[in-house]
Amino acid sequence: MIMNKENKMIRKKFVMMVIIMIILSSGCKEKEEQKVVETRPDFKPQGLVLFTLGDVTVGGKQVKAGDTIQDEESLKTGKKSACDLQITGLDSDVTVRLRENSDFALAGFVKQDVKNLQMKILTGKVLVSTQKLNTKESVETITPTAVVGVRGTKYEVEVGKDLSSSISVLEGRVAAKIIILEIEALPDDVKENSITLKKLDAYLMEKELVIESGYTSTVTKKYADKVLKDTRIGDIIKNADKAQLT
């Protein structure tokens, strides 16, 4: 009887060890799979130059038709100048026309298997045309005061000297959300971990404006300043007390 009990105890311990090893093994596999997803290369969009008129430069060097604009490069047009770009790296057709005195750049990243294209406009006027996007692609136009999201449309964005963003929809519709430069300038870890900022972002999402074809809307810096003042987040950032943003 004693030997039987010992045998049962040994068998029980052995079974428990096997179960633990299986659990640990599956946990490692999950971590490995997560690691593969997290280390997936980012999307690096490019712009193929189709046409130039006048003074069009990247890094002070003149650009001509056939050249390729890399992500994060600043493409600038001078007075009475223009440039047409074909964005590459997406399944969808995206073209951009830069008007005079524009400062434009491309950026991209992959999140949850979705390619996110960002077109940044610091100054000037840009005409954007996109075909209907699939579920694995996203296109945004970002200005100092707004982010414009599309699902297949044609629209024009102009950034004024006062940093206001005027958005005119020619076809389809777009969704415009205010951007607050003071918050965008904060460290990434603060923006990602701050409950206060997440609540503010949710508030701004609720205020998102849908602009239909034939209409124009303007997002001003004055409105962004008002949001900072009303929420008192502006004072916190100004006094550099990041702890209060948690």
C-alpha contacts under 8 A as a table, 3 or more apart, distances in Angstrom:
res1	aa1	res2	aa2	distance
1	M	4	N	5.09
1	M	5	K	6.32
2	I	5	K	5.21
2	I	6	E	6.27
3	M	6	E	5.07
3	M	7	N	6.04
4	N	7	N	5.00
4	N	8	K	6.09
5	K	8	K	5.04
5	K	9	M	6.16
6	E	9	M	5.02
6	E	10	I	6.14
7	N	10	I	5.07
7	N	11	R	6.07
8	K	11	R	5.07
8	K	12	K	5.99
9	M	12	K	5.00
9	M	13	K	6.14
10	I	13	K	5.15
10	I	14	F	6.08
11	R	14	F	5.01
11	R	15	V	6.14
12	K	15	V	5.18
12	K	16	M	6.19
13	K	16	M	5.05
13	K	17	M	6.15
14	F	17	M	5.11
14	F	18	V	6.29
15	V	18	V	5.11
15	V	19	I	6.25
16	M	19	I	5.10
16	M	20	I	6.18
17	M	20	I	5.12
17	M	21	M	6.12
18	V	21	M	5.10
18	V	22	I	6.21
19	I	22	I	5.12
19	I	23	I	6.24
20	I	23	I	5.10
20	I	24	L	6.11
21	M	24	L	5.11
21	M	25	S	5.93
22	I	25	S	5.02
22	I	26	S	6.12
23	I	26	S	5.25
23	I	27	G	6.12
24	L	27	G	5.01
24	L	28	C	6.21
25	S	28	C	5.16
25	S	29	K	6.35
26	S	29	K	5.02
26	S	30	E	6.25
27	G	30	E	5.10
27	G	31	K	6.29
28	C	31	K	5.05
28	C	32	E	6.10
29	K	32	E	4.97
29	K	33	E	6.12
30	E	33	E	5.06
30	E	34	Q	6.11
31	K	34	Q	4.99
31	K	35	K	6.00
32	E	35	K	4.98
32	E	36	V	6.29
33	E	36	V	5.14
33	E	37	V	6.51
34	Q	37	V	5.18
34	Q	38	E	6.15
35	K	38	E	5.06
35	K	39	T	6.06
36	V	39	T	5.38
36	V	40	R	6.30
37	V	40	R	5.39
40	R	110	V	7.99
41	P	110	V	7.65
42	D	108	G	6.96
42	D	109	F	4.71
42	D	110	V	5.26
43	F	89	G	7.86
43	F	108	G	5.16
43	F	109	F	4.67
43	F	110	V	5.68
43	F	115	K	6.31
43	F	116	N	7.44
44	K	70	Q	7.88
44	K	71	D	6.02
44	K	89	G	7.44
44	K	107	A	6.79
44	K	108	G	5.48
44	K	109	F	7.04
45	P	70	Q	7.00
45	P	71	D	5.70
45	P	87	I	6.90
45	P	88	T	6.04
45	P	89	G	5.48
45	P	90	L	7.92
45	P	106	L	6.72
45	P	107	A	6.49
45	P	108	G	6.07
45	P	117	L	7.05
46	Q	68	T	6.62
46	Q	69	I	5.53
46	Q	70	Q	4.90
46	Q	71	D	5.77
46	Q	87	I	5.79
46	Q	88	T	5.35
46	Q	89	G	6.87
46	Q	106	L	7.19
47	G	68	T	5.55
47	G	69	I	4.76
47	G	70	Q	6.64
47	G	85	L	5.55
47	G	86	Q	5.46
47	G	87	I	4.53
47	G	88	T	6.04
47	G	106	L	7.88
48	L	65	A	7.97
48	L	66	G	6.40
48	L	67	D	6.12
48	L	68	T	4.67
48	L	69	I	6.36
48	L	85	L	5.39
48	L	86	Q	5.01
48	L	87	I	6.31
48	L	88	T	7.06
49	V	52	T	7.52
49	V	64	K	6.89
49	V	65	A	4.96
49	V	66	G	5.32
49	V	67	D	5.40
49	V	68	T	6.05
49	V	69	I	7.35
49	V	83	C	7.29
49	V	84	D	6.03
49	V	85	L	4.73
49	V	86	Q	6.57
50	L	65	A	5.07
50	L	66	G	6.27
50	L	83	C	7.56
50	L	84	D	5.35
50	L	85	L	5.57
50	L	86	Q	6.80
51	F	64	K	7.16
51	F	65	A	5.11
51	F	83	C	5.54
51	F	84	D	5.08
51	F	85	L	7.39
52	T	56	V	6.72
52	T	63	V	7.52
52	T	64	K	6.14
52	T	65	A	6.34
52	T	81	S	7.54
52	T	82	A	5.74
52	T	83	C	4.42
52	T	84	D	6.58
53	L	56	V	7.17
53	L	80	K	7.93
53	L	81	S	5.06
53	L	82	A	5.03
53	L	83	C	6.34
54	G	77	T	7.87
54	G	78	G	7.19
54	G	79	K	7.83
54	G	80	K	6.65
54	G	81	S	4.51
54	G	82	A	6.80
55	D	62	Q	7.14
55	D	77	T	5.72
55	D	78	G	5.03
55	D	79	K	7.31
55	D	81	S	5.62
55	D	82	A	7.80
56	V	62	Q	5.79
56	V	63	V	5.59
56	V	64	K	7.85
56	V	75	L	7.31
56	V	76	K	5.73
56	V	77	T	4.53
56	V	78	G	6.41
56	V	81	S	6.83
56	V	82	A	7.09
56	V	83	C	6.97
57	T	60	G	5.47
57	T	61	K	5.09
57	T	62	Q	4.43
57	T	63	V	5.20
57	T	75	L	5.90
57	T	76	K	5.35
57	T	77	T	6.56
58	V	61	K	5.33
58	V	62	Q	6.66
58	V	63	V	6.72
58	V	73	E	6.86
58	V	74	S	5.82
58	V	75	L	4.88
58	V	76	K	6.43
59	G	73	E	7.72
59	G	74	S	6.89
59	G	75	L	7.70
63	V	67	D	6.65
64	K	67	D	5.91
69	I	73	E	6.67
69	I	75	L	7.68
70	Q	73	E	5.69
70	Q	106	L	7.40
71	D	105	A	6.86
71	D	106	L	4.80
71	D	107	A	5.16
71	D	108	G	7.47
72	E	105	A	5.54
72	E	106	L	5.38
72	E	107	A	5.66
73	E	105	A	5.67
73	E	106	L	7.02
74	S	103	D	6.54
74	S	104	F	5.68
74	S	105	A	4.95
75	L	102	S	7.96
75	L	103	D	5.83
75	L	104	F	5.10
75	L	105	A	6.06
76	K	101	N	6.96
76	K	102	S	5.52
76	K	103	D	4.63
76	K	104	F	6.35
77	T	81	S	5.61
77	T	82	A	6.10
77	T	83	C	7.30
77	T	98	L	7.23
77	T	99	R	7.12
77	T	100	E	5.38
77	T	101	N	5.04
77	T	102	S	5.25
77	T	103	D	6.86
78	G	81	S	5.33
78	G	82	A	7.87
78	G	100	E	5.51
78	G	101	N	4.72
78	G	102	S	7.25
79	K	100	E	5.21
79	K	101	N	5.58
80	K	99	R	7.99
80	K	100	E	5.36
80	K	101	N	7.86
81	S	99	R	6.54
81	S	100	E	4.76
81	S	101	N	7.41
82	A	97	R	7.12
82	A	98	L	5.40
82	A	99	R	4.84
82	A	100	E	5.58
83	C	97	R	5.69
83	C	98	L	5.13
83	C	99	R	7.01
84	D	95	T	7.29
84	D	96	V	5.70
84	D	97	R	4.45
84	D	98	L	6.39
85	L	95	T	5.61
85	L	96	V	5.08
85	L	97	R	6.38
86	Q	93	D	7.84
86	Q	94	V	6.22
86	Q	95	T	4.63
86	Q	96	V	6.59
87	I	90	L	7.47
87	I	93	D	7.43
87	I	94	V	5.50
87	I	95	T	5.96
87	I	96	V	7.70
88	T	94	V	7.97
90	L	93	D	7.25
90	L	115	K	7.83
90	L	137	E	7.40
92	S	130	T	7.31
92	S	131	Q	6.17
92	S	132	K	7.14
92	S	133	L	5.90
92	S	134	N	7.56
93	D	130	T	5.78
93	D	131	Q	5.61
94	V	128	V	7.38
94	V	129	S	5.76
94	V	130	T	4.51
94	V	131	Q	6.78
95	T	128	V	6.04
95	T	129	S	5.32
95	T	130	T	6.60
96	V	126	V	6.80
96	V	127	L	5.66
96	V	128	V	4.69
96	V	129	S	6.40
97	R	126	V	5.62
97	R	127	L	5.00
97	R	128	V	6.60
98	L	102	S	6.39
98	L	104	F	7.90
98	L	124	G	7.90
98	L	125	K	6.28
98	L	126	V	4.64
98	L	127	L	6.55
99	R	102	S	6.23
99	R	124	G	6.77
99	R	125	K	5.33
99	R	126	V	5.92
99	R	127	L	7.88
100	E	124	G	6.64
100	E	125	K	7.21
101	N	123	T	7.06
101	N	124	G	5.29
101	N	125	K	7.80
102	S	121	I	7.44
102	S	122	L	7.43
102	S	123	T	5.07
102	S	124	G	3.86
102	S	125	K	6.05
102	S	126	V	7.54
103	D	121	I	5.89
103	D	122	L	5.45
103	D	123	T	5.22
103	D	124	G	6.50
104	F	119	M	7.17
104	F	120	K	5.62
104	F	121	I	4.79
104	F	122	L	6.51
104	F	123	T	7.65
105	A	119	M	5.94
105	A	120	K	5.14
105	A	121	I	6.80
106	L	117	L	7.48
106	L	118	Q	5.91
106	L	119	M	4.83
106	L	120	K	6.20
107	A	117	L	6.21
107	A	118	Q	5.05
107	A	119	M	6.45
107	A	120	K	7.67
108	G	115	K	7.25
108	G	116	N	5.45
108	G	117	L	4.70
108	G	118	Q	5.72
109	F	115	K	6.16
109	F	116	N	5.36
109	F	117	L	7.04
110	V	113	D	5.98
110	V	114	V	5.47
110	V	115	K	4.78
110	V	116	N	5.97
111	K	114	V	5.28
111	K	115	K	6.82
111	K	116	N	7.39
113	D	136	K	6.70
114	V	135	T	7.48
114	V	136	K	4.43
114	V	137	E	5.36
114	V	138	S	7.05
115	K	136	K	6.11
115	K	137	E	4.75
115	K	138	S	6.12
116	N	137	E	5.98
116	N	138	S	4.68
116	N	139	V	5.99
116	N	140	E	7.70
117	L	137	E	7.74
117	L	138	S	6.02
117	L	139	V	4.78
117	L	140	E	6.21
118	Q	139	V	6.06
118	Q	140	E	4.91
118	Q	141	T	5.80
118	Q	142	I	6.80
119	M	139	V	7.88
119	M	140	E	6.24
119	M	141	T	4.70
119	M	142	I	5.98
120	K	141	T	5.91
120	K	142	I	4.72
120	K	143	T	6.01
121	I	124	G	7.32
121	I	126	V	7.74
121	I	141	T	7.34
121	I	142	I	6.12
121	I	143	T	5.08
121	I	144	P	7.68
121	I	159	V	7.40
122	L	143	T	5.89
122	L	144	P	6.40
122	L	159	V	6.91
123	T	158	E	7.43
123	T	159	V	5.15
123	T	160	G	6.88
123	T	161	K	7.63
123	T	163	L	7.97
124	G	158	E	5.66
124	G	159	V	5.40
124	G	160	G	7.08
125	K	156	E	7.08
125	K	157	V	5.64
125	K	158	E	4.14
125	K	159	V	6.39
126	V	156	E	5.65
126	V	157	V	5.43
126	V	158	E	6.47
127	L	154	K	7.47
127	L	155	Y	5.92
127	L	156	E	4.30
127	L	157	V	6.52
128	V	154	K	5.70
128	V	155	Y	5.48
128	V	156	E	6.08
129	S	152	G	7.73
129	S	153	T	5.99
129	S	154	K	4.33
129	S	155	Y	6.61
130	T	133	L	7.72
130	T	151	R	7.84
130	T	152	G	4.98
130	T	153	T	5.33
130	T	154	K	6.28
131	Q	151	R	7.78
131	Q	152	G	4.51
131	Q	153	T	6.35
132	K	151	R	5.66
132	K	152	G	3.83
132	K	153	T	7.25
133	L	136	K	7.93
133	L	137	E	6.11
133	L	138	S	7.09
133	L	151	R	5.65
133	L	152	G	5.88
134	N	137	E	5.71
135	T	138	S	7.75
138	S	149	G	7.87
138	S	150	V	7.64
138	S	151	R	7.69
139	V	149	G	6.17
139	V	150	V	6.10
139	V	151	R	7.65
140	E	147	V	6.51
140	E	148	V	5.40
140	E	149	G	4.65
140	E	150	V	6.62
141	T	147	V	5.68
141	T	148	V	4.99
141	T	149	G	6.68
142	I	145	T	7.92
142	I	146	A	6.00
142	I	147	V	4.48
142	I	148	V	6.37
143	T	146	A	5.23
143	T	147	V	6.29
143	T	159	V	7.05
143	T	165	S	6.85
143	T	179	I	7.90
144	P	159	V	7.97
144	P	163	L	6.15
144	P	164	S	7.74
144	P	165	S	7.73
144	P	179	I	6.71
144	P	180	I	7.67
144	P	181	L	6.53
145	T	163	L	6.64
145	T	164	S	6.38
145	T	165	S	6.31
145	T	178	I	5.67
145	T	179	I	4.60
145	T	180	I	6.26
145	T	181	L	7.14
145	T	219	V	6.46
145	T	220	T	6.62
145	T	221	K	6.16
145	T	224	A	7.44
146	A	165	S	6.67
146	A	176	A	6.40
146	A	177	K	5.46
146	A	178	I	4.37
146	A	179	I	4.72
146	A	219	V	6.64
147	V	176	A	5.69
147	V	177	K	5.33
147	V	178	I	6.43
147	V	179	I	6.52
148	V	174	V	6.50
148	V	175	A	5.64
148	V	176	A	4.51
148	V	177	K	6.59
149	G	174	V	5.83
149	G	175	A	5.26
149	G	176	A	6.50
150	V	153	T	6.61
150	V	173	R	7.16
150	V	174	V	5.05
150	V	175	A	6.67
151	R	173	R	7.96
151	R	174	V	7.47
152	G	172	G	6.91
153	T	169	V	7.94
153	T	170	L	7.73
153	T	171	E	5.32
153	T	172	G	4.72
153	T	173	R	6.32
153	T	174	V	7.52
154	K	169	V	6.31
154	K	170	L	5.40
154	K	171	E	4.94
154	K	172	G	6.72
155	Y	167	I	7.14
155	Y	168	S	5.59
155	Y	169	V	4.29
155	Y	170	L	5.23
155	Y	171	E	6.79
156	E	167	I	5.85
156	E	168	S	5.16
156	E	169	V	6.47
156	E	170	L	7.62
157	V	165	S	6.73
157	V	166	S	5.66
157	V	167	I	4.69
157	V	168	S	6.49
158	E	165	S	5.69
158	E	166	S	5.13
158	E	167	I	6.67
159	V	163	L	5.77
159	V	164	S	5.70
159	V	165	S	4.71
159	V	166	S	6.50
160	G	163	L	5.06
160	G	164	S	5.23
160	G	165	S	6.49
160	G	166	S	7.87
161	K	164	S	7.34
162	D	220	T	7.94
162	D	221	K	7.21
163	L	220	T	6.92
163	L	221	K	6.17
164	S	218	T	6.72
164	S	219	V	5.59
164	S	220	T	4.24
164	S	221	K	5.75
165	S	218	T	5.40
165	S	219	V	5.10
165	S	220	T	6.40
166	S	216	T	6.89
166	S	217	S	5.75
166	S	218	T	4.25
166	S	219	V	6.51
167	I	216	T	5.42
167	I	217	S	5.30
167	I	218	T	6.14
168	S	213	S	8.00
168	S	214	G	7.24
168	S	215	Y	5.92
168	S	216	T	4.20
168	S	217	S	6.62
169	V	172	G	7.09
169	V	173	R	6.31
169	V	174	V	7.24
169	V	211	I	6.84
169	V	212	E	6.39
169	V	213	S	4.86
169	V	214	G	5.70
169	V	215	Y	5.84
169	V	216	T	6.42
170	L	213	S	5.26
170	L	214	G	5.62
170	L	215	Y	7.82
171	E	212	E	7.93
171	E	213	S	4.98
171	E	214	G	7.37
172	G	212	E	6.49
172	G	213	S	5.37
173	R	210	V	6.93
173	R	211	I	5.51
173	R	212	E	4.47
173	R	213	S	5.59
174	V	210	V	5.71
174	V	211	I	5.38
174	V	212	E	6.82
175	A	208	E	6.53
175	A	209	L	5.54
175	A	210	V	4.38
175	A	211	I	6.22
176	A	208	E	5.67
176	A	209	L	5.13
176	A	210	V	6.34
176	A	211	I	7.51
177	K	204	L	6.68
177	K	205	M	6.57
177	K	207	K	7.19
177	K	208	E	4.74
177	K	209	L	6.48
178	I	204	L	6.73
178	I	208	E	7.45
178	I	219	V	6.87
178	I	224	A	7.14
179	I	184	E	7.68
179	I	224	A	7.25
180	I	183	I	5.54
180	I	184	E	6.33
180	I	224	A	5.73
180	I	225	D	7.91
181	L	184	E	4.93
181	L	185	A	6.17
182	E	185	A	5.35
182	E	186	L	6.95
182	E	234	G	7.73
182	E	237	I	7.56
183	I	186	L	5.37
183	I	191	K	7.71
186	L	190	V	6.66
186	L	191	K	6.69
187	P	190	V	5.44
187	P	191	K	6.57
188	D	191	K	5.17
188	D	192	E	6.05
189	D	192	E	5.14
189	D	193	N	5.95
190	V	193	N	5.38
190	V	194	S	5.59
190	V	242	K	7.56
190	V	245	L	7.59
190	V	246	T	7.59
191	K	194	S	5.63
191	K	197	L	6.45
191	K	198	K	7.71
192	E	198	K	7.90
193	N	246	T	6.87
194	S	197	L	5.34
194	S	198	K	6.30
194	S	245	L	5.61
194	S	246	T	4.30
195	I	198	K	5.04
195	I	199	K	6.22
195	I	245	L	7.17
195	I	246	T	5.58
196	T	199	K	5.24
196	T	200	L	6.36
196	T	245	L	5.54
196	T	246	T	6.13
197	L	200	L	4.89
197	L	201	D	6.08
197	L	245	L	6.83
198	K	201	D	5.01
198	K	202	A	6.19
199	K	202	A	5.04
199	K	203	Y	6.24
200	L	203	Y	4.96
200	L	204	L	6.25
201	D	204	L	5.04
201	D	205	M	6.13
202	A	205	M	5.00
202	A	206	E	6.37
203	Y	206	E	5.17
203	Y	207	K	6.56
204	L	207	K	4.96
204	L	208	E	6.30
205	M	208	E	5.00
211	I	215	Y	6.39
211	I	216	T	7.16
211	I	217	S	7.20
212	E	215	Y	5.84
219	V	223	Y	7.37
220	T	223	Y	5.51
220	T	224	A	6.92
221	K	224	A	5.06
221	K	225	D	6.24
222	K	225	D	5.08
222	K	226	K	6.26
223	Y	226	K	4.98
223	Y	227	V	6.39
224	A	227	V	5.17
224	A	228	L	6.43
225	D	228	L	5.14
225	D	229	K	6.22
225	D	234	G	7.96
226	K	229	K	5.04
226	K	230	D	6.00
227	V	230	D	5.20
227	V	231	T	6.07
228	L	231	T	5.44
228	L	232	R	5.80
228	L	233	I	5.36
228	L	234	G	4.61
228	L	235	D	7.85
229	K	232	R	4.95
229	K	233	I	6.86
229	K	234	G	5.82
229	K	235	D	7.41
231	T	234	G	7.51
232	R	235	D	5.46
232	R	236	I	6.74
233	I	236	I	5.05
233	I	237	I	6.24
233	I	245	L	7.89
234	G	237	I	5.23
234	G	238	K	6.01
235	D	238	K	4.97
235	D	239	N	6.09
236	I	239	N	5.27
236	I	240	A	6.19
236	I	241	D	5.58
236	I	242	K	7.06
236	I	244	Q	7.01
236	I	245	L	7.68
237	I	240	A	4.89
237	I	241	D	6.33
237	I	242	K	6.78
238	K	241	D	7.90
241	D	244	Q	6.05
241	D	245	L	7.76
242	K	245	L	5.36
242	K	246	T	7.42
243	A	246	T	5.79
